[in-house]
Amino acid sequence: MVIPGLEIPEWPYFLGKPGASGVIRCRPEDFVVEEISRVKPGGEGGHLWLWVEKRSANTDWVAGQLAKVCACRHRDVGYAGLKDRHAVTRQWFSVPVGEAGGEIFPDAQIEGVRVLESRLHQRKLKRGTLDGNRFELVIRNFDGDVTDTSQRLERISLTGVPNYFGPQRFGHGGRNVEKAYSLLNRGVRLPRNKKSIYLSALRSFLFNQVLAKRVLDGSWDSILGGELVMLNGSHSIFPCEQPDTDIEDRCRRLDIHPTGPMPGEGGDSPVGMAAALENEILGVWAELNEVLLAQRVKASRRSLRLYPARLEWKFVDDALYMGFDLPPGAYATTVLREILVFSELDRKMEQNR
């Protein structure tokens, strides 16, 4: 059975669809991502942390190459998060070297990879151990009204943008949601990594549907009665039965954010007005939620609002240069979509190395 409407829509824009356009990722150097580390290596211990710059390379592929160089298992190589492949990115990796290991990493000669720094630390680098990422982007062939685009950027620097999951989450052509429902609903056994990708696509689709409704009614950046509220810079949430002046002020100052559902079993749920809105949307997609429950996926919450900190921009000739910080799990393209309609240069589909 295929549910009608599972194709990925054009999610609503909070400022209306932009009139400007441009091209991203014309070259890897146009999309630079640098990890904002939560932990710095201490200088001693049995794990060598490597500050790595990779160009047009898959994070997990780089981890595999480092494992070969260090003669360790692939799973023993640590990194905090996956980074864009079609980009220049800088992030930490860790490899086990034992207590007698030195801080000098051999010249590995890995294609597209440079080790910029190496330092010992007591622990392996764990997934999620980062505060976010810094993006430095160049949008070329900019075509549009500079004044209007600047006004959009000014507004975004004050309010943030709706925290949609980007198209990467839904696979090529957005087909992963339909595939996920078709395969998981029939109980097809899947490799663990593939199953994880499909479950993430289902949850992200449902979250975006709830967020889209709140963008349309204008409540995506405000606190409703019964809301589960998230503290900025953390995943801590607390209930708000009825927003008062203090809550509204904290929301305007971006100290707290409204949240939406990452559906599954258990977890906290909103009440009142916030619950009624969520239940209305999730009820339309009850079959997808049933799949998640059958798979014993744990429910969680995600901020409805994404704030690009330290947002900077300038126009040079026919290019727009931008820089901003985002928290883990957020998409630079989610910010860009509110500024201009962007495309990427055609490239042949590359196989993961």
Beta strands, then each sheet from edge to edge (+ up, - down):
strand 1: 21-24
strand 2: 31-37
strand 3: 47-55
strand 4: 78-79
strand 5: 88-96
strand 6: 113-121
strand 7: 130-143
strand 8: 161-162
strand 9: 227-231
strand 10: 237-240
strand 11: 256-262
strand 12: 300-303
strand 13: 305-306
strand 14: 309-316
strand 15: 319-326
strand 16: 341-344
sheet 1: 4+ 5- 2- 7+ 1- 16-
sheet 2: 4+ 5- 2- 7+ 15- 14+
sheet 3: 4+ 5- 3+ 6-
sheet 4: 8+ 13-
sheet 5: 10+ 9- 11+ 12-
end
